[in-house]
């Protein structure tokens, strides 16, 4: 009989149906690093959203045959170990294709129209003291006719680009940084930096993309440009971004991710109290609809594995 263990059940708020084959199921609200082996000792299938499953732990889990990642990113799993030892790894795909792009444009619109600043002004009584019916204390910009630079051309990047087009934006899709040649329908990374009014990140975090946006890249962006990151915190040098925002090098930024989450040791972006910066706690993906799609696909992946036809395989 299969033994299925969900290591961090509280990370997803959705109804999870049970698989249609004989099994034992155990939920843990969360699992600390020191508890991984204990929780998975007899498991044949492990479900993890963000709990790390690295070689030192996996080597002691002799019964484990599958890791069902309850997310798209798999940087919390030692894929090389799994490949070498025949452990199947599947992930979730395309579940947040509406939730994330909508969150991206929530951030863009709030920043471009200076909503956080205007809300602050109203709360501070400035409108009440105005000499006319409206208050002009902050810049307001339209998206129509501006340029959206999209870095990362997967499902989320393409869906975000489509929304940009619906707003009447010119969309540039960036090719890889330092690419020798630019592919058809792509734009050179440097050109995207210099020509975009808004840049939004939708690429995975790898050794090649770590700090792909740093001090040098921020200086190349337009001084009124917005930087949006709903992908991974490590894509951007957060210290450099903090300095750029404080010095007025950049028009603003909207972030849903940080390098370490939760940021128990602090982060320079947490201390920013600026009207042109918005930080949300990694919830761009987390609409109720998106989480239910994730939950359903999670069980689909497990059932497909048991049928001998794994789907959404990473390894």
Secondary structure, DSSP 8 states (H G I E B T S, - for coil): -EEEEETTGGG--S-----SSSEEEEE-S---GGGHHHHHTT-SEEEESS--B-HHHHTT-TT--EEEESSS--TTB-HHHHHHHT-EEE---STTTTHHHHHHHHHHHHHHTTHHHHHHHHHTTTGGG-SSSS---S----STT-EEEEE--SHHHHHHHHHHHHTT-EEEEB--TT-SS--TT-B-HHHHHHH-SEEEE-----TTTTT-B-HHHHHHS-TT-EEEE-S-GGGB-HHHHHHHHHHTSSSEEEES--SSSS-TT--GGGG---TTEEE--S-TT--HHHHHHHHHHHHHHHHHHHTT---SB--
